[in-house]
Amino acid sequence: MAVRSFLAPGISIGAGALQRLLVVLAVIALAADVRASAGGRSSFSGDPTANGGATCTVCHAPDGAPPPAIGIVAPDRIDAGALQSMYVVLYGGPAQTAGIDISVQGGIGELLPASSDLIQLHGDLTHSAPKNFSGELAAFVFRYRAPNYNTGITLHAAGNSSDGNLDLLGDGIATTSLDITIENGFEDPPQPPAPPISQLSATEFATGLSFPVAIENAGDERLFVAERPGAIQVLTGDGTLRPVPFLDISASVDDSNGEMGLLGLAFHPDYASNGYFYVYYTRDTGAGLDRSRVSRFTVSADPDVADAASEQVLLEFEQPYPNHNGGDIHFGPFGYLHIAVGDGGSGGDPLNNAQATSTLLGKMLRIDVDAPAAPGSGPDCDISGGANYSIPASNAFNDGAGGAGCDEIFVLGVRNPWRFAFDSETGGMWIADVGQNAYEEINYLSPGDGGGVNLGWRCYEGSEPYNPSGCDKVYLPPVYTYDHATSGCSVTGGRVYRGERSPHLQGQYFFTDFCQSSIRSLSGPPDNPVLSIALPLGELAAVSTFGEDVDGELYVAELRSGTIYRLASVLPPGC
């Protein structure tokens, strides 16, 4: 077996290192030295025909780190129907831990793991957990089952050579591919199955955004798009991007990690008269822990430009880790501002924040922005130094200033509620909570629910026990879950359709998954919904958020491409 397609562009490997590689390859492949950490993701192998050619950069930031050399060790000709062993090898880079994603362009044949360090996920092979390097080398062994007909295939592989830190920065990433001929089989391939019928179509509406994470309207035809680096852009009714941002606070925003930055945007219900809007962002204090901040700004005399000097800080709290910031904000049916806050990060909620009422982390918060706190009775858990909001009397954990817990808590027991939404007609609350390694979940609170419920994290991941230590409370189970083995890796909620153009979609909750980006819907009773695929896999990539215009029509944003798509219904057969 020859080493094929080994060198990444601009990378060389000496003869001695290559000889060493060949000597220890078999040993490395059998040594599945795996750390207990998150697994890999599918659809990021660098295949230009899938997911926009995305690679490991969806989770890891090279940040100047040297890339590894990467190679596929495989024959260049395989008999049809044969089961062939192969390797992917990484050499160099930070060289502490390694991750991989392997795919076959077009999904021809079948990729199979040959050891515990790889798992099969949506047709790809990816690492079950980061794998330790042996010296400067890491190798993954796998098998490929060829189809029973003659064809050519292309293997794609993207590899990550990590420094072993959990902040996902400073990693080296490389890609490679290898063409293989399948021979001695049938001449004609089988006919592909008919494509699934879509409920929705996605039409490009606007381009040129930088990492869009929120789409909102202010009661008129415009759309406002929050960008993670710290700006809010204005789109006209025809999708034209205005040349000047509505607001640019990038100098105050820390977006050095992929889950940090400007994360949420909400317009006051009386925005037309008071000009108030609200943002959620992370900032670097310069010393100590980063902080999450919720602030109010005011529009200027120009309706397309905000007054950047009008910031009034409402709420601040510290973040122990750079991930799981949550960040979505929305006004609920009673006029209170709701804030989604993740558990503070790392993995597995090591500080048990989500179950503790003494911290805002791992919670859905609810505050009254129209009534400042009375003197001497400011909220207990805000560390901003102000008293620019009060606590709704009906908050379940409201025990007054100086009480035992955080009065702002509306719901506890969430991990990373990246996006949530209210049904504009019923007031029901849909919370999409990103899971750990196995399950994604969607939770639902009935209209008018006063909060106080516990959604279960870290006792439960989805509907399955995760860390049962000290878990003696009553938990509200999710209304829908799905597993990482079949359906994705990170849920992205989600809006309930209440537009007029597609009456047959009324009341359906649409959501997606960041790794698969098929648009899915839940219909029927919210506490026992039925799933359908509204837009199949392959149409969109890395969807970060949903939004709706003033008429209730839906939009989605691709994070990496910076493209906004308008969703429209596709009438079912017979209509």
C-alpha positions in Angstrom: 0.0 0.0 0.0 1.4 3.4 -1.0 1.2 6.7 0.7 -1.1 8.7 -1.6 -1.9 12.4 -1.6 0.1 13.1 1.6 1.3 16.7 1.4 -0.9 19.7 2.0 -0.1 22.7 -0.2 3.1 24.3 0.9 4.0 21.5 3.3 7.0 19.2 3.0 8.0 16.2 5.0 11.5 14.8 5.2 12.5 11.3 4.1 13.3 10.4 7.7 9.9 11.4 9.0 8.2 9.6 6.2 10.2 6.4 6.9 9.2 6.8 10.6 5.6 7.2 9.6 5.6 4.0 7.6 7.3 2.1 10.4 4.8 3.2 13.2 1.7 3.5 11.1 0.2 0.2 12.0 0.9 0.7 15.7 -0.7 4.1 15.7 -3.7 2.9 13.9 -4.3 0.3 16.7 -3.7 2.7 19.6 -7.0 4.5 20.0 -5.8 6.8 22.7 -8.9 9.0 23.1 -9.6 11.8 25.5 -13.0 12.3 27.0 -14.2 15.3 25.0 -16.7 16.2 22.3 -16.7 14.2 19.0 -16.4 15.5 15.5 -18.9 16.7 13.0 -19.9 15.4 9.6 -20.0 17.4 6.3 -16.7 19.2 7.0 -14.3 17.2 4.9 -13.5 19.9 2.3 -15.6 18.2 -0.4 -16.4 21.2 -2.7 -19.8 19.6 -3.6 -21.1 19.3 -0.1 -21.7 22.0 2.5 -19.8 24.6 0.5 -16.4 22.8 0.9 -16.5 23.5 4.7 -13.7 22.1 6.8 -12.8 21.9 10.5 -12.8 25.7 10.7 -16.5 25.4 11.6 -15.4 24.6 15.2 -11.6 25.3 15.2 -9.8 28.5 14.5 -6.3 28.2 12.9 -5.3 31.5 14.4 -1.8 31.4 12.9 -1.0 27.9 14.0 1.0 25.8 11.5 -1.1 23.4 9.5 -0.2 19.7 9.6 0.7 17.6 6.6 -2.2 15.3 5.9 -2.3 12.1 3.7 -4.6 9.3 2.6 -2.9 5.9 2.6 -4.8 3.8 0.1 -4.5 1.9 -3.3 -5.4 3.9 -6.4 -7.5 0.9 -7.8 -10.1 -1.3 -6.0 -12.2 -4.1 -7.2 -16.0 -3.5 -7.3 -17.7 -4.7 -4.1 -14.4 -5.1 -2.2 -13.8 -4.1 1.4 -10.5 -2.2 1.6 -8.6 -0.9 4.6 -7.2 2.7 4.4 -5.6 5.3 6.7 -5.7 9.0 7.1 -2.5 10.4 8.7 -1.7 13.7 10.2 1.9 14.9 10.7 3.0 18.1 12.6 1.1 21.2 13.5 0.5 21.8 17.2 0.4 18.0 17.4 -1.3 17.4 20.8 -4.7 16.1 19.7 -6.2 15.3 16.3 -9.6 15.3 14.7 -10.7 14.2 11.3 -13.6 14.1 8.8 -13.6 11.7 5.9 -16.1 11.6 3.1 -16.7 10.1 -0.4 -17.8 12.7 -2.9 -21.3 11.9 -4.0 -21.7 9.3 -1.2 -20.6 6.4 -3.5 -19.9 3.2 -1.6 -19.7 3.1 2.1 -17.2 4.3 4.7 -16.8 2.2 7.8 -14.8 2.7 11.1 -12.2 0.2 11.8 -11.5 1.2 15.4 -13.2 3.1 18.3 -11.6 6.4 17.5 -13.9 6.9 14.5 -17.7 7.0 14.2 -20.0 7.0 11.2 -22.1 10.1 11.0 -24.4 10.9 8.0 -22.2 8.9 5.6 -19.0 10.5 6.8 -16.4 9.2 9.2 -15.4 11.5 12.0 -13.5 11.2 15.3 -15.4 10.0 18.3 -13.3 12.2 20.5 -10.0 14.1 20.0 -7.1 11.6 19.6 -3.7 12.1 21.1 -0.7 12.3 18.8 2.1 9.8 19.1 5.1 12.0 18.7 4.2 14.2 15.8 1.9 11.7 14.2 -1.8 10.7 14.4 -3.4 8.1 12.2 -7.0 6.9 11.8 -7.7 3.5 10.2 -11.0 3.0 8.4 -12.5 0.7 5.7 -14.2 1.5 2.4 -16.7 -0.8 0.8 -16.7 -0.2 -3.0 -19.9 -0.2 -5.0 -20.6 -3.2 -7.3 -20.2 -1.2 -10.5 -17.3 0.5 -12.3 -16.7 4.1 -11.5 -14.3 6.6 -10.1 -14.5 8.0 -6.6 -12.8 10.9 -4.7 -12.0 10.6 -1.1 -11.9 13.9 0.9 -10.3 14.3 4.3 -9.9 17.4 6.6 -7.7 17.1 9.6 -7.2 19.2 12.7 -4.0 19.3 14.6 -4.8 20.8 18.0 -2.9 22.3 20.8 -5.2 20.4 23.2 -6.9 23.4 24.7 -10.7 23.6 24.9 -10.9 27.2 23.6 -10.7 25.8 19.9 -8.1 28.5 19.0 -4.6 27.9 17.8 -5.3 24.8 15.9 -3.8 23.8 12.5 -6.1 22.5 9.7 -5.3 20.8 6.5 -7.2 19.0 3.7 -6.5 16.5 1.0 -8.2 14.3 -1.5 -7.5 11.1 -3.4 -9.0 9.7 -6.7 -9.5 5.9 -6.8 -10.7 3.8 -9.7 -13.3 1.1 -9.0 -13.0 -1.7 -11.6 -14.0 -5.3 -12.5 -17.7 -4.7 -11.7 -21.0 -4.0 -13.5 -20.9 -1.3 -16.1 -24.0 0.8 -15.1 -24.7 2.2 -11.6 -28.1 1.9 -10.1 -30.6 4.7 -10.6 -30.7 7.2 -7.7 -34.0 7.5 -5.7 -36.4 10.2 -6.4 -35.6 13.4 -4.4 -37.8 14.1 -1.4 -40.7 16.6 -1.8 -40.0 20.0 -0.2 -42.5 22.1 1.7 -40.2 25.1 1.3 -37.9 26.8 -1.1 -34.9 29.0 -0.2 -34.3 32.1 -2.3 -31.3 34.3 -1.9 -32.4 37.6 -0.4 -29.2 39.4 0.6 -25.4 38.8 0.7 -22.4 40.5 2.0 -23.1 40.1 5.8 -20.4 39.1 8.2 -21.3 36.2 10.4 -25.1 37.0 10.8 -26.6 35.6 14.0 -30.0 37.4 14.4 -32.6 38.7 12.0 -35.3 41.1 13.3 -37.8 43.6 12.0 -38.8 46.9 13.7 -42.4 47.0 12.5 -41.7 48.1 9.0 -40.5 46.5 5.7 -36.8 46.7 6.8 -34.8 43.8 8.3 -32.1 44.3 10.8 -29.3 41.8 10.9 -26.9 41.4 13.9 -23.4 40.4 13.0 -21.3 38.5 15.5 -18.3 40.8 15.2 -20.4 43.7 16.6 -22.4 45.5 13.9 -26.1 45.7 13.1 -26.9 46.0 9.4 -30.1 47.3 7.7 -31.7 45.5 4.7 -34.3 47.3 2.7 -37.5 45.5 1.6 -35.8 44.3 -1.6 -32.8 42.9 0.2 -30.4 45.8 -0.5 -27.7 46.2 2.2 -27.5 49.8 3.3 -23.9 51.2 3.1 -23.8 52.4 6.7 -24.5 50.1 9.7 -27.4 50.8 11.9 -25.1 50.3 14.9 -21.4 49.4 15.2 -20.2 48.5 18.7 -17.4 46.2 17.5 -14.9 48.1 19.6 -16.7 46.9 22.7 -17.5 43.4 21.5 -15.2 40.4 22.2 -15.8 37.8 19.4 -12.5 36.0 19.8 -14.3 32.7 20.3 -17.0 31.4 17.9 -19.7 31.4 20.5 -18.9 35.0 21.7 -19.7 38.3 20.1 -22.9 40.3 19.4 -25.4 37.6 19.8 -28.9 39.0 20.3 -31.2 41.9 19.1 -34.7 42.9 20.1 -36.8 45.9 19.4 -39.0 47.3 22.1 -42.8 46.7 21.5 -43.2 50.5 21.5 -40.2 51.1 19.3 -42.2 53.3 16.9 -42.7 55.8 19.7 -39.7 55.4 22.0 -36.9 54.3 19.6 -35.5 51.7 22.1 -33.8 48.5 21.0 -31.7 46.0 23.0 -28.6 43.9 22.4 -26.8 41.1 24.1 -23.0 40.9 23.6 -19.8 39.6 25.3 -17.0 41.9 26.2 -13.5 41.6 27.4 -13.1 43.4 30.7 -9.3 43.6 30.3 -8.8 41.7 33.6 -10.5 38.7 35.0 -13.4 36.9 33.3 -15.3 38.1 30.2 -18.8 39.4 30.8 -22.1 39.1 29.0 -23.9 42.4 28.7 -27.5 43.4 27.9 -27.8 47.0 26.9 -30.4 49.4 25.5 -29.7 51.8 22.6 -31.9 54.5 21.0 -32.3 55.3 17.3 -31.1 58.7 16.1 -33.1 61.2 14.1 -32.1 59.1 11.0 -34.3 55.9 11.2 -31.5 53.9 9.6 -28.8 54.9 12.1 -28.8 54.4 15.9 -27.2 56.7 18.4 -24.1 54.8 19.4 -23.6 57.1 22.4 -27.0 56.2 23.9 -26.0 52.9 25.5 -27.6 52.2 28.8 -26.3 49.0 30.4 -29.0 46.9 31.9 -27.4 43.7 33.0 -24.0 42.1 33.3 -22.7 38.8 34.5 -19.4 36.9 34.2 -18.6 34.0 31.9 -16.3 31.3 33.3 -15.5 29.9 29.9 -15.7 31.3 26.3 -18.5 28.9 25.1 -22.2 28.4 25.8 -23.1 32.1 25.9 -26.7 31.7 24.7 -27.5 35.2 23.7 -30.9 35.4 22.1 -33.3 38.0 23.4 -37.0 38.6 22.8 -39.9 40.5 24.3 -42.7 38.1 25.5 -46.4 38.5 25.3 -46.5 40.6 28.6 -43.9 43.1 27.5 -41.1 41.7 29.5 -37.6 41.1 28.0 -36.5 37.4 28.0 -32.8 36.5 27.8 -31.3 33.2 26.9 -28.1 32.4 28.9 -26.0 29.3 28.5 -24.4 27.3 31.4 -21.1 29.1 31.2 -19.3 26.6 29.0 -16.6 24.1 29.0 -18.4 20.7 28.7 -20.9 18.9 30.9 -21.5 22.0 33.0 -18.7 21.3 35.5 -19.8 24.0 37.9 -23.4 22.8 37.9 -24.6 26.3 37.0 -27.8 25.3 35.2 -29.3 23.8 38.4 -28.1 26.5 40.8 -30.5 29.5 41.5 -27.5 31.5 42.8 -26.3 32.2 39.2 -27.8 33.5 36.0 -25.9 30.9 33.9 -27.9 28.1 32.4 -31.2 30.0 32.6 -33.9 31.8 30.7 -34.2 35.2 32.3 -37.1 37.7 32.4 -36.9 41.4 33.3 -39.0 44.5 33.2 -37.1 47.1 31.2 -39.8 49.7 31.6 -39.5 50.1 35.3 -36.1 50.7 37.0 -35.5 49.1 40.3 -36.4 51.1 43.4 -33.5 52.6 45.3 -31.8 50.0 47.5 -33.7 47.1 45.9 -31.7 46.5 42.8 -31.6 42.9 41.4 -29.3 40.6 43.2 -27.3 39.1 40.3 -26.6 42.1 38.1 -23.0 43.2 38.5 -23.2 46.2 36.1 -23.5 48.6 39.0 -26.8 50.0 37.8 -30.4 49.5 38.6 -31.9 49.9 35.2 -34.6 47.2 35.3 -36.9 45.6 37.8 -38.1 42.1 38.4 -41.7 41.1 37.3 -43.6 40.2 40.5 -44.7 36.9 38.9 -41.1 35.6 38.4 -41.0 32.3 40.3 -37.7 33.0 42.0 -38.4 36.6 43.0 -37.8 36.8 46.7 -36.7 40.5 46.8 -33.4 42.2 47.1 -30.9 40.3 49.2 -32.8 37.0 48.8 -31.2 33.6 48.4 -31.4 33.3 44.6 -31.4 35.4 41.3 -34.7 37.0 40.9 -34.2 37.3 37.1 -34.6 33.6 36.6 -37.7 32.6 34.6 -36.7 29.0 33.6 -33.7 27.0 34.8 -31.9 23.9 33.6 -30.7 24.8 30.1 -27.3 24.1 28.5 -27.0 26.5 25.6 -30.3 27.9 24.4 -28.9 29.4 21.2 -32.2 30.5 19.7 -35.8 30.7 21.2 -39.0 32.3 20.0 -42.6 33.2 21.0 -45.5 32.2 18.8 -46.8 35.7 17.8 -50.4 34.4 17.9 -50.6 32.2 21.0 -47.7 33.4 23.1 -46.3 29.9 23.4 -42.5 29.8 24.0 -40.2 27.5 22.0 -36.7 26.9 23.3 -34.1 25.1 21.2 -31.4 23.9 23.6 -28.0 22.7 22.2 -27.0 19.3 23.6 -23.7 17.9 24.8 -22.5 14.9 22.7 -25.6 12.8 22.1 -29.0 14.6 21.9 -30.5 17.9 20.8 -33.8 19.1 22.3 -36.7 21.5 21.8 -38.8 22.6 24.8 -42.2 24.3 24.9 -43.9 26.4 27.5 -47.6 27.0 27.2 -49.0 30.5 26.7 -49.0 32.5 29.9 -46.8 30.0 31.7 -45.3 31.9 34.7 -42.0 30.1 34.5 -40.2 28.4 37.3 -40.0 25.1 35.5 -36.7 23.1 35.4 -35.8 21.8 31.9 -33.4 19.3 33.4 -29.8 20.0 32.2 -27.3 18.7 33.5 -29.4 15.9 35.0 -30.7 15.1 31.6 -29.5 15.6 28.0 -32.6 15.5 26.0 -34.8 12.9 27.6 -31.8 10.7 28.7 -30.0 10.9 32.1 -26.6 12.7 31.8 -25.3 13.4 35.3 -27.9 12.2 37.9 -25.9 13.4 41.0 -28.2 15.5 43.2 -31.1 15.3 40.7 -34.1 15.1 42.9 -36.4 17.7 41.4 -39.3 17.7 39.0 -38.2 18.4 35.4 -40.2 19.4 32.3 -39.2 17.0 29.5 -38.6 18.3 26.0 -41.4 18.0 23.4 -38.9 16.8 20.7 -35.4 15.4 20.7 -33.0 13.9 18.1 -29.7 12.2 18.3 -26.3 13.1 16.9 -25.9 9.7 15.2 -28.6 10.4 12.7 -29.8 14.0 12.6 -27.1 16.6 13.4 -25.0 18.1 16.1 -26.4 21.5 17.2 -30.1 22.6 17.0 -30.9 26.0 15.6 -34.3 27.3 16.5 -36.7 28.3 15.1 -39.9 30.4 14.5 -43.6 29.6 14.3 -45.0 30.5 10.9 -47.8 33.1 11.1 -47.6 34.7 7.7 -50.4 35.0 5.1 -48.7 33.7 1.9 -48.8 30.0 3.0 -51.9 29.3 5.0 -51.2 25.5 4.9 -48.0 26.2 7.0 -49.8 28.1 9.7 -48.8 27.2 13.2 -45.8 25.0 12.3 -42.6 25.5 14.2 -39.6 25.6 11.8 -36.1 24.9 13.0 -32.8 23.4 11.7 -29.5 21.9 12.8 -26.2 23.8 12.2 -24.4 20.7 10.9 -27.1 19.5 8.6 -29.2 22.6 7.8 -32.2 20.8 6.5 -35.2 22.9 7.5 -37.6 20.8 9.7 -41.0 21.6 11.1 -43.0 20.5 14.1 -46.8 20.5 13.7 -49.8 19.4 15.6 -50.2 19.7 19.4 -47.1 21.5 20.8 -46.8 18.9 23.6 -46.8 16.0 21.1 -45.7 17.4 17.7 -45.1 15.6 14.4 -41.8 16.1 12.6 -41.5 16.7 8.8 -38.6 17.8 6.6 -39.6 21.1 5.0 -36.4 21.6 3.0 -34.1 18.6 2.5 -30.4 18.4 3.2 -28.0 20.1 0.7 -29.9 23.3 0.0 -28.3 25.4 2.8 -25.2 25.3 4.9 -24.5 26.3 8.5 -27.8 28.0 9.3 -27.3 30.2 12.3 -30.7 31.8 12.9 -34.2 32.4 11.7 -36.0 35.7 11.4 -39.4 37.0 10.2 -40.4 40.2 8.5 -43.3 42.4 9.5 -45.7 40.2 7.5 -44.6 37.0 9.3 -42.7 35.5 6.4 -39.5 33.5 7.3 -35.8 34.1 6.6 -32.7 32.2 7.5 -29.0 33.2 7.6 -25.9 31.1 6.7 -23.2 32.0 9.1 -20.1 31.5 7.0 -21.3 32.8 3.6 -23.1 35.8 5.2 -26.2 35.1 3.0 -29.8 35.7 4.0 -32.4 33.5 2.4 -36.1 34.0 2.2 -38.2 30.9 2.7 -41.3 30.4 0.6 -43.8 27.5 0.5 -43.8 24.9 -2.2 -47.4 23.8 -2.7 -48.0 20.1 -2.1 -49.0 17.8 -5.1 -52.5 18.4 -6.3 -52.7 22.1 -5.2 
